[in-house]
Amino acid sequence: MKKRQAQTIDGGTIDLLFEDKEGNPVVVELKLSRIGRGAVNQLKRYMKWVRGETKKRGYRSYCM
């Protein structure tokens, strides 16, 4: 695990931020209730931020 509760520039908080064996970021967003459109949009914003910060082309994201 690279970071837990990582703060983004827009005030969001990424629940878990990992790095895979190739060095690509992996974002995990945890939800207590059913995952809807809002959660998907939130994850998209986080991935946009991660791509800008890391300049990596490969990435993965999960919403659980």
N, CA, C and O atoms as a GROMACS GRO file, in nm:
protein
  256
    1MET      N    1   0.085  -0.116   0.000
    1MET     CA    2   0.000   0.000   0.000
    1MET      C    3   0.090   0.123   0.000
    1MET      O    4   0.188   0.132   0.074
    2LYS      N    5   0.053   0.216  -0.085
    2LYS     CA    6   0.130   0.340  -0.095
    2LYS      C    7   0.077   0.446   0.000
    2LYS      O    8   0.154   0.511   0.070
    3LYS      N    9  -0.056   0.463   0.002
    3LYS     CA   10  -0.118   0.562   0.091
    3LYS      C   11  -0.258   0.516   0.131
    3LYS      O   12  -0.324   0.440   0.061
    4ARG      N   13  -0.298   0.565   0.246
    4ARG     CA   14  -0.434   0.544   0.295
    4ARG      C   15  -0.492   0.681   0.322
    4ARG      O   16  -0.426   0.765   0.384
    5GLN      N   17  -0.616   0.706   0.276
    5GLN     CA   18  -0.680   0.836   0.293
    5GLN      C   19  -0.598   0.946   0.226
    5GLN      O   20  -0.571   1.050   0.287
    6ALA      N   21  -0.559   0.925   0.100
    6ALA     CA   22  -0.481   1.022   0.023
    6ALA      C   23  -0.570   1.140  -0.017
    6ALA      O   24  -0.677   1.120  -0.074
    7GLN      N   25  -0.525   1.260   0.012
    7GLN     CA   26  -0.601   1.382  -0.020
    7GLN      C   27  -0.575   1.424  -0.164
    7GLN      O   28  -0.460   1.428  -0.209
    8THR      N   29  -0.682   1.454  -0.238
    8THR     CA   30  -0.668   1.505  -0.374
    8THR      C   31  -0.679   1.657  -0.371
    8THR      O   32  -0.721   1.715  -0.270
    9ILE      N   33  -0.642   1.719  -0.480
    9ILE     CA   34  -0.642   1.866  -0.487
    9ILE      C   35  -0.783   1.924  -0.480
    9ILE      O   36  -0.801   2.039  -0.436
   10ASP      N   37  -0.885   1.847  -0.522
   10ASP     CA   38  -1.022   1.898  -0.520
   10ASP      C   39  -1.095   1.870  -0.389
   10ASP      O   40  -1.217   1.887  -0.380
   11GLY      N   41  -1.021   1.828  -0.287
   11GLY     CA   42  -1.081   1.805  -0.156
   11GLY      C   43  -1.131   1.664  -0.133
   11GLY      O   44  -1.185   1.635  -0.027
   12GLY      N   45  -1.113   1.576  -0.232
   12GLY     CA   46  -1.154   1.437  -0.216
   12GLY      C   47  -1.052   1.358  -0.137
   12GLY      O   48  -0.940   1.403  -0.114
   13THR      N   49  -1.092   1.239  -0.096
   13THR     CA   50  -1.004   1.151  -0.021
   13THR      C   51  -1.009   1.011  -0.080
   13THR      O   52  -1.112   0.944  -0.074
   14ILE      N   53  -0.899   0.967  -0.138
   14ILE     CA   54  -0.888   0.831  -0.192
   14ILE      C   55  -0.872   0.737  -0.074
   14ILE      O   56  -0.783   0.756   0.009
   15ASP      N   57  -0.957   0.635  -0.066
   15ASP     CA   58  -0.952   0.544   0.049
   15ASP      C   59  -0.819   0.469   0.055
   15ASP      O   60  -0.750   0.474   0.156
   16LEU      N   61  -0.783   0.400  -0.053
   16LEU     CA   62  -0.659   0.324  -0.056
   16LEU      C   63  -0.589   0.347  -0.189
   16LEU      O   64  -0.652   0.340  -0.294
   17LEU      N   65  -0.460   0.373  -0.185
   17LEU     CA   66  -0.381   0.392  -0.306
   17LEU      C   67  -0.264   0.295  -0.302
   17LEU      O   68  -0.179   0.301  -0.213
   18PHE      N   69  -0.262   0.205  -0.399
   18PHE     CA   70  -0.157   0.105  -0.410
   18PHE      C   71  -0.073   0.131  -0.534
   18PHE      O   72  -0.105   0.218  -0.616
   19GLU      N   73   0.034   0.055  -0.546
   19GLU     CA   74   0.116   0.057  -0.665
   19GLU      C   75   0.139  -0.088  -0.704
   19GLU      O   76   0.183  -0.168  -0.621
   20ASP      N   77   0.110  -0.124  -0.831
   20ASP     CA   78   0.131  -0.262  -0.874
   20ASP      C   79   0.278  -0.288  -0.901
   20ASP      O   80   0.360  -0.197  -0.889
   21LYS      N   81   0.313  -0.411  -0.938
   21LYS     CA   82   0.454  -0.446  -0.953
   21LYS      C   83   0.523  -0.372  -1.068
   21LYS      O   84   0.646  -0.367  -1.072
   22GLU      N   85   0.445  -0.316  -1.161
   22GLU     CA   86   0.503  -0.234  -1.268
   22GLU      C   87   0.512  -0.086  -1.230
   22GLU      O   88   0.559  -0.004  -1.310
   23GLY      N   89   0.469  -0.052  -1.110
   23GLY     CA   90   0.475   0.086  -1.064
   23GLY      C   91   0.354   0.169  -1.101
   23GLY      O   92   0.355   0.291  -1.083
   24ASN      N   93   0.249   0.105  -1.152
   24ASN     CA   94   0.127   0.176  -1.190
   24ASN      C   95   0.035   0.193  -1.070
   24ASN      O   96   0.025   0.102  -0.987
   25PRO      N   97  -0.033   0.307  -1.060
   25PRO     CA   98  -0.123   0.329  -0.946
   25PRO      C   99  -0.249   0.242  -0.954
   25PRO      O  100  -0.301   0.215  -1.062
   26VAL      N  101  -0.295   0.201  -0.837
   26VAL     CA  102  -0.420   0.126  -0.823
   26VAL      C  103  -0.501   0.197  -0.715
   26VAL      O  104  -0.459   0.204  -0.599
   27VAL      N  105  -0.617   0.250  -0.753
   27VAL     CA  106  -0.704   0.323  -0.661
   27VAL      C  107  -0.817   0.232  -0.616
   27VAL      O  108  -0.883   0.168  -0.699
   28VAL      N  109  -0.841   0.226  -0.485
   28VAL     CA  110  -0.951   0.148  -0.430
   28VAL      C  111  -1.040   0.243  -0.350
   28VAL      O  112  -0.993   0.310  -0.258
   29GLU      N  113  -1.167   0.246  -0.385
   29GLU     CA  114  -1.266   0.328  -0.314
   29GLU      C  115  -1.362   0.234  -0.244
   29GLU      O  116  -1.423   0.148  -0.309
   30LEU      N  117  -1.376   0.249  -0.115
   30LEU     CA  118  -1.462   0.161  -0.035
   30LEU      C  119  -1.596   0.230  -0.008
   30LEU      O  120  -1.600   0.349   0.024
   31LYS      N  121  -1.704   0.154  -0.021
   31LYS     CA  122  -1.838   0.206   0.004
   31LYS      C  123  -1.913   0.112   0.097
   31LYS      O  124  -1.900  -0.010   0.087
   32LEU      N  125  -1.991   0.168   0.187
   32LEU     CA  126  -2.072   0.088   0.277
   32LEU      C  127  -2.205   0.046   0.215
   32LEU      O  128  -2.262  -0.057   0.250
   33SER      N  129  -2.252   0.128   0.123
   33SER     CA  130  -2.382   0.099   0.062
   33SER      C  131  -2.364   0.065  -0.086
   33SER      O  132  -2.252   0.054  -0.135
   34ARG      N  133  -2.473   0.050  -0.153
   34ARG     CA  134  -2.472   0.013  -0.295
   34ARG      C  135  -2.395   0.118  -0.378
   34ARG      O  136  -2.404   0.238  -0.354
   35ILE      N  137  -2.320   0.068  -0.473
   35ILE     CA  138  -2.238   0.155  -0.558
   35ILE      C  139  -2.325   0.207  -0.672
   35ILE      O  140  -2.382   0.130  -0.748
   36GLY      N  141  -2.333   0.338  -0.683
   36GLY     CA  142  -2.414   0.401  -0.786
   36GLY      C  143  -2.331   0.490  -0.876
   36GLY      O  144  -2.208   0.487  -0.875
   37ARG      N  145  -2.400   0.569  -0.954
   37ARG     CA  146  -2.337   0.660  -1.049
   37ARG      C  147  -2.244   0.760  -0.980
   37ARG      O  148  -2.137   0.793  -1.033
   38GLY      N  149  -2.284   0.807  -0.864
   38GLY     CA  150  -2.202   0.902  -0.790
   38GLY      C  151  -2.067   0.844  -0.752
   38GLY      O  152  -1.964   0.911  -0.760
   39ALA      N  153  -2.066   0.718  -0.710
   39ALA     CA  154  -1.941   0.651  -0.673
   39ALA      C  155  -1.851   0.633  -0.794
   39ALA      O  156  -1.729   0.648  -0.785
   40VAL      N  157  -1.910   0.600  -0.908
   40VAL     CA  158  -1.833   0.583  -1.031
   40VAL      C  159  -1.772   0.717  -1.073
   40VAL      O  160  -1.655   0.722  -1.113
   41ASN      N  161  -1.849   0.823  -1.065
   41ASN     CA  162  -1.797   0.957  -1.099
   41ASN      C  163  -1.686   0.999  -1.003
   41ASN      O  164  -1.586   1.059  -1.045
   42GLN      N  165  -1.702   0.967  -0.877
   42GLN     CA  166  -1.600   0.997  -0.776
   42GLN      C  167  -1.470   0.925  -0.812
   42GLN      O  168  -1.362   0.984  -0.807
   43LEU      N  169  -1.480   0.798  -0.848
   43LEU     CA  170  -1.363   0.720  -0.884
   43LEU      C  171  -1.296   0.775  -1.010
   43LEU      O  172  -1.173   0.776  -1.019
   44LYS      N  173  -1.375   0.821  -1.105
   44LYS     CA  174  -1.320   0.882  -1.227
   44LYS      C  175  -1.240   1.009  -1.192
   44LYS      O  176  -1.132   1.031  -1.247
   45ARG      N  177  -1.294   1.091  -1.101
   45ARG     CA  178  -1.222   1.212  -1.059
   45ARG      C  179  -1.089   1.176  -0.992
   45ARG      O  180  -0.987   1.240  -1.017
   46TYR      N  181  -1.092   1.074  -0.908
   46TYR     CA  182  -0.970   1.032  -0.839
   46TYR      C  183  -0.867   0.982  -0.939
   46TYR      O  184  -0.748   1.012  -0.925
   47MET      N  185  -0.911   0.905  -1.039
   47MET     CA  186  -0.817   0.852  -1.137
   47MET      C  187  -0.758   0.964  -1.221
   47MET      O  188  -0.640   0.960  -1.257
   48LYS      N  189  -0.837   1.065  -1.253
   48LYS     CA  190  -0.786   1.180  -1.327
   48LYS      C  191  -0.677   1.249  -1.246
   48LYS      O  192  -0.573   1.286  -1.299
   49TRP      N  193  -0.701   1.265  -1.118
   49TRP     CA  194  -0.604   1.328  -1.030
   49TRP      C  195  -0.476   1.243  -1.023
   49TRP      O  196  -0.365   1.296  -1.032
   50VAL      N  197  -0.491   1.112  -1.005
   50VAL     CA  198  -0.376   1.022  -0.995
   50VAL      C  199  -0.294   1.025  -1.123
   50VAL      O  200  -0.171   1.032  -1.118
   51ARG      N  201  -0.359   1.021  -1.238
   51ARG     CA  202  -0.287   1.027  -1.366
   51ARG      C  203  -0.206   1.156  -1.378
   51ARG      O  204  -0.092   1.154  -1.424
   52GLY      N  205  -0.265   1.268  -1.336
   52GLY     CA  206  -0.195   1.396  -1.340
   52GLY      C  207  -0.076   1.402  -1.245
   52GLY      O  208   0.027   1.461  -1.277
   53GLU      N  209  -0.091   1.340  -1.129
   53GLU     CA  210   0.016   1.342  -1.029
   53GLU      C  211   0.130   1.248  -1.063
   53GLU      O  212   0.247   1.281  -1.041
   54THR      N  213   0.099   1.132  -1.118
   54THR     CA  214   0.202   1.030  -1.139
   54THR      C  215   0.257   1.030  -1.281
   54THR      O  216   0.366   0.978  -1.304
   55LYS      N  217   0.183   1.086  -1.376
   55LYS     CA  218   0.222   1.085  -1.518
   55LYS      C  219   0.234   0.943  -1.573
   55LYS      O  220   0.301   0.921  -1.674
   56LYS      N  221   0.169   0.847  -1.508
   56LYS     CA  222   0.170   0.708  -1.553
   56LYS      C  223   0.056   0.685  -1.650
   56LYS      O  224  -0.052   0.742  -1.635
   57ARG      N  225   0.079   0.603  -1.750
   57ARG     CA  226  -0.025   0.574  -1.848
   57ARG      C  227  -0.113   0.458  -1.803
   57ARG      O  228  -0.234   0.458  -1.829
   58GLY      N  229  -0.055   0.360  -1.737
   58GLY     CA  230  -0.132   0.245  -1.691
   58GLY      C  231  -0.185   0.269  -1.551
   58GLY      O  232  -0.118   0.329  -1.467
   59TYR      N  233  -0.305   0.222  -1.526
   59TYR     CA  234  -0.363   0.233  -1.392
   59TYR      C  235  -0.481   0.139  -1.381
   59TYR      O  236  -0.533   0.091  -1.482
   60ARG      N  237  -0.522   0.113  -1.258
   60ARG     CA  238  -0.641   0.034  -1.232
   60ARG      C  239  -0.719   0.100  -1.121
   60ARG      O  240  -0.662   0.171  -1.037
   61SER      N  241  -0.849   0.076  -1.120
   61SER     CA  242  -0.932   0.131  -1.012
   61SER      C  243  -1.040   0.031  -0.978
   61SER      O  244  -1.088  -0.044  -1.063
   62TYR      N  245  -1.078   0.031  -0.851
   62TYR     CA  246  -1.182  -0.058  -0.801
   62TYR      C  247  -1.272   0.018  -0.705
   62TYR      O  248  -1.225   0.101  -0.627
   63CYS      N  249  -1.398  -0.011  -0.712
   63CYS     CA  250  -1.494   0.045  -0.617
   63CYS      C  251  -1.563  -0.072  -0.550
   63CYS      O  252  -1.628  -0.153  -0.618
   64MET      N  253  -1.550  -0.084  -0.419
   64MET     CA  254  -1.604  -0.200  -0.345
   64MET      C  255  -1.696  -0.154  -0.235
   64MET      O  256  -1.750  -0.236  -0.162
   0.00000   0.00000   0.00000
